[in-house]
Amino acid sequence: MKAMIFAAGLGTRLGSYTQHTPKALVEVAGKPMLAHVVGRLMQAGVTSIIINLHHFADKIKAYVAAENNFGIAIHFSDETDQLLDTGGGLLKARWFFDDGKPFVVHNVDVISNINIRVMLQQHTASQALATLFVKNRKSTRYLLFDHSMLLRGRHDTRNNETTFSTDQHSNLHQLAFNGIHIINPAIFDHFAHSGAFSIIQTYLSLAGNHTIKGFRDDEAVYLDIGKPEALLAAQQLIGKIN
């Protein structure tokens, strides 16, 4: 199984931690964030990974080389010239997903013990274009799902704006996306944009005519370690899930 790690972000929310270090190499419990994510993906059966790069790209390349590629195939998608956001970054790496099989996408700043193997089983059974790890937690932006966990829209609490992907506007429940998804490479044939664009916006635009599903696990550990105050909590979580 192949995977992509989104590691191109500037990490501005981490303040001084990323002034001289890429977010992917900020340490949690003695190891860079990137090492934790690679380890989780390998446990799930991933054997080949592509990492997108922008901020201090050479430092990430040097770290991976020093770790002997973690013993697996590691490739890079360089966005040094232009940061492409999640959708554009994924599209640039399209060449890597050439085997026709579902692949995992994982944010580098997410700590979780979600069972990716079970998530993959659900994704395969539903024949979805994409399956998103979601849970019931506090967020400023929620995705809206029907009783079958099909994506139907989004609600942004910051401006109280709700957008729908279908005519179904009732009996929907809101859940927060957690930065881990499984994607069918057939999705690339439906991308309508190039350059920098959001993968979530793409999911919303496709959900009316294609199967975009949520994989809900409210018991799974999840933490976004994009902010300094989350680093201590992340250290404690790593100890619990390792």
Long-range contacts (C-beta under 8 A, 24 or more apart in sequence): 1-44, 1-45, 1-46, 1-47, 1-48, 1-101, 1-102, 1-103, 1-104, 1-120, 2-46, 2-47, 2-48, 2-49, 2-50, 2-96, 2-97, 2-99, 2-101, 2-103, 2-104, 3-41, 3-46, 3-48, 3-49, 3-50, 3-103, 3-104, 3-105, 3-106, 4-49, 4-50, 4-51, 4-52, 4-77, 4-90, 4-93, 4-96, 4-103, 4-104, 4-105, 4-106, 5-34, 5-37, 5-38, 5-41, 5-49, 5-50, 5-51, 5-52, 5-105, 5-106, 5-107, 5-108, 6-52, 6-86, 6-89, 6-105, 6-106, 6-107, 6-108, 6-179, 7-34, 7-51, 7-52, 7-53, 7-60, 7-108, 8-52, 8-53, 8-54, 8-55, 8-79, 8-83, 8-84, 8-89, 9-54, 9-55, 9-83, 9-108, 9-109, 10-54, 10-55, 10-83, 11-55, 11-109, 11-226, 13-226, 13-227, 14-226, 14-227, 14-228, 15-228, 17-228, 17-231, 18-55, 20-56, 21-56, 21-59, 22-53, 22-55, 22-56, 22-57, 22-59, 22-60, 23-55, 23-108, 23-109, 23-226, 24-51, 24-60, 24-108, 25-56, 25-59, 25-60, 25-63, 26-225, 26-231, 28-111, 28-225, 28-231, 28-234, 28-235, 28-238, 29-234, 29-235, 29-238, 29-239, 32-63, 33-108, 33-109, 33-225, 34-60, 34-63, 34-64, 34-108, 35-67, 35-70, 36-111, 36-238, 37-106, 37-108, 37-110, 38-70, 38-72, 39-70, 40-106, 40-112, 40-113, 40-116, 41-104, 41-106, 41-116, 42-70, 42-72, 44-104, 44-116, 44-117, 44-120, 45-116, 45-117, 46-72, 46-104, 47-72, 47-73, 48-72, 48-73, 48-74, 48-75, 49-73, 49-74, 49-75, 50-74, 50-75, 50-76, 50-77, 50-93, 50-96, 51-75, 51-76, 51-77, 51-108, 52-76, 52-77, 52-78, 52-79, 52-84, 52-89, 52-92, 52-93, 53-77, 53-78, 53-79, 53-80, 54-78, 54-79, 54-80, 54-83, 82-195, 82-196, 83-196, 84-195, 84-196, 84-197, 85-196, 85-197, 85-198, 85-199, 86-198, 86-199, 86-200, 87-191, 87-193, 87-196, 87-197, 87-198, 87-199, 87-201, 87-202, 88-193, 88-194, 88-195, 88-196, 88-197, 90-183, 90-199, 91-188, 91-191, 91-194, 94-185, 94-188, 97-185, 97-188, 98-185, 99-185, 100-185, 101-185, 102-182, 102-183, 102-184, 102-185, 103-182, 103-183, 103-185, 104-180, 104-181, 104-182, 104-183, 105-180, 105-181, 105-182, 105-183, 105-199, 106-179, 106-180, 107-179, 107-180, 107-224, 109-179, 109-224, 109-225, 109-226, 110-178, 110-179, 110-180, 110-222, 110-223, 110-224, 110-225, 111-221, 111-222, 111-223, 111-225, 111-234, 111-237, 111-238, 111-241, 112-178, 112-179, 112-180, 112-220, 112-221, 112-222, 112-223, 112-241, 113-220, 113-221, 113-241, 114-178, 114-180, 114-215, 114-217, 114-220, 114-221, 114-222, 115-217, 115-220, 116-180, 116-182, 119-180, 119-182, 119-215, 120-182, 122-213, 122-215, 123-182, 123-184, 123-213, 123-215, 126-211, 126-213, 127-184, 127-211, 128-184, 128-211, 128-212, 128-213, 129-183, 129-184, 129-186, 129-187, 129-190, 129-206, 129-210, 129-211, 129-212, 130-181, 130-182, 130-183, 130-184, 130-187, 130-203, 130-212, 130-213, 131-181, 131-182, 131-183, 131-212, 131-213, 131-214, 131-215, 132-177, 132-178, 132-180, 132-181, 132-203, 132-212, 132-213, 132-214, 132-215, 133-177, 133-178, 133-179, 133-180, 133-181, 133-214, 133-215, 133-217, 133-220, 133-222, 134-175, 134-176, 134-177, 134-178, 134-214, 134-215, 134-216, 135-175, 135-176, 135-178, 135-216, 135-217, 135-218, 135-220, 135-222, 136-175, 136-176, 136-216, 136-218, 137-176, 137-218, 137-222, 138-176, 139-176, 141-176, 141-177, 142-174, 142-175, 142-176, 143-174, 143-175, 143-176, 143-177, 143-200, 143-214, 144-172, 144-173, 144-174, 145-172, 145-173, 145-174, 145-175, 145-214, 146-171, 146-172, 147-171, 149-213, 149-214, 149-215, 149-216, 150-207, 150-211, 150-212, 150-213, 150-214, 151-203, 151-204, 151-207, 151-212, 151-213, 151-214, 152-207, 153-204, 153-207, 154-200, 154-204, 163-204, 165-204, 165-205, 165-206, 165-207, 165-208, 166-207, 166-208, 175-214, 175-216, 178-222, 179-224, 182-215
